[in-house]
């Protein structure tokens, strides 16, 4: 598998467990069921009754416990069996595997590896999803492709002019690959790919968020943080303006493998302007959903082509592939360390600073 086990992954949005809801998902090819106890504790259990292997999500929630839908065994938020109908003695092996689950930054973080190594201090800082200085528009896509294809796609923004012309892409006369990209390794498992586009026509999405239809300056930095988080940090401002006054957004791409050929894609588009404009929040969510719908089609086709023809991508490397190739090499290096060193635990760094980057077009 191309997954780090001893690492935190996004399992969902925190609000999904509100009002007693139970959420079942396959994560790193393991079926998991999540719930919140009435005292506030949250838990993630393997979605598998130890009796006859029925998914616990097939049953019902009874108070703070999950009741198997086959023979009525009940399990608490820790995975301990509390009731075995028809007998007083509960077999000691009648328990369900649990996984560390932590709520932070409005997200649910799960640790699928060795539970004893789960250190909450290693949860990546994604404060922009739940911070008073930023307003998020959130959503979810289910991608029928290897998560690494999504990382490739997010680190290579050169496709925008062809896949996303209706939303975030410029036409071919100002296509993104025409503007040089600078790739910088910021540390173990952290990569930045920065591009500046001065004096361009605003794509539809940027004209909307700026409420401006004249020419603009635009920067964007594609960020990869191993094993499976990406960010598109962008800033746009009218030509002649100051980058310090830019409309800036951190687009959080929170990728969690479901299987080797499918991915949970949680996303949050956090902005620093017009924070209380509910109409804009909704409009951004709609536009970004359309954008990722377009990506989803492309990624699904690529996965089918890989299944049919074999091998890996790209078959022919181009300049736009520099960041995706580097990101894959970073992940491979971490996987190799985890395979070779049983004591190794990856320590993710901060993805980006909120200060205005040093710009050549400023």
Order of alpha helices (4+ residues) and beta strands (2+ residues): beta-beta-beta-beta-beta-beta-beta-beta-beta-beta-beta-alpha-alpha-beta-beta-alpha-beta-beta-beta-beta-alpha-alpha
